[in-house]
C-alpha cells in the first residue's frame, strides 16, 4: 500500500493536471464560441461571391 506522502504527491500532481485541463477546456470553449460567427461570415462571403459571378455573367 502506498504511503500517505506518496498519495499526497500523486494527489498534488493530479490536481495540477486537472487545473491545466480546465485551462485548455476554457480555451477550446472560447474558440468553439467563434464558430457560429465564422460560419455566418463564410455564408455571407459565399452569397456575395454568387452575386458577383451573376453580375459578371450579365456583363459578358
C-alpha positions as CSV (number, residue, x, y, z in Angstrom):
1,X,0.0,0.0,0.0
2,X,1.2,3.5,-0.8
3,X,2.3,5.7,1.9
4,X,0.3,8.9,2.8
5,X,3.1,11.1,1.5
6,X,3.2,9.3,-1.9
7,X,-0.6,9.6,-2.1
8,X,-0.4,13.3,-1.3
9,X,2.2,13.8,-4.0
10,X,0.1,11.9,-6.5
11,X,-3.0,14.0,-5.5
12,X,-1.0,17.2,-6.0
13,X,0.1,16.1,-9.4
14,X,-3.4,15.2,-10.4
15,X,-4.8,18.5,-9.1
16,X,-2.2,20.3,-11.3
17,X,-3.1,18.2,-14.3
18,X,-6.8,18.9,-13.7
19,X,-6.1,22.7,-13.5
20,X,-4.2,22.5,-16.8
21,X,-7.0,20.5,-18.5
22,X,-9.6,23.1,-17.2
23,X,-7.5,25.8,-18.7
24,X,-7.3,24.0,-22.1
25,X,-11.0,23.3,-21.9
26,X,-11.8,27.0,-21.3
27,X,-9.6,28.0,-24.3
28,X,-11.4,25.5,-26.5
29,X,-14.8,26.8,-25.4
30,X,-13.7,30.3,-26.4
31,X,-12.7,29.0,-29.8
32,X,-15.8,27.0,-30.2
33,X,-17.9,30.1,-29.4
34,X,-16.4,31.7,-32.5
35,X,-17.6,29.0,-34.9
36,X,-21.2,30.2,-35.4
37,X,-19.9,33.7,-36.2
38,X,-17.3,32.3,-38.6
39,X,-20.0,30.2,-40.3
40,X,-22.2,33.3,-40.7
41,X,-19.4,35.3,-42.2
42,X,-18.5,32.4,-44.6
43,X,-22.1,32.2,-45.7
44,X,-22.2,36.0,-46.4
45,X,-19.0,35.8,-48.4
46,X,-20.3,32.8,-50.4
47,X,-23.5,34.7,-51.1
48,X,-21.6,37.7,-52.2
49,X,-19.4,35.5,-54.5
50,X,-22.5,34.1,-56.2
51,X,-23.9,37.6,-56.7
52,X,-20.7,38.8,-58.2
53,X,-20.5,35.8,-60.5
54,X,-24.0,36.6,-61.7
55,X,-23.2,40.2,-62.3
56,X,-20.0,39.2,-64.3
57,X,-22.1,36.8,-66.4
58,X,-24.6,39.6,-67.1
59,X,-21.7,41.9,-68.3
60,X,-20.3,39.3,-70.6
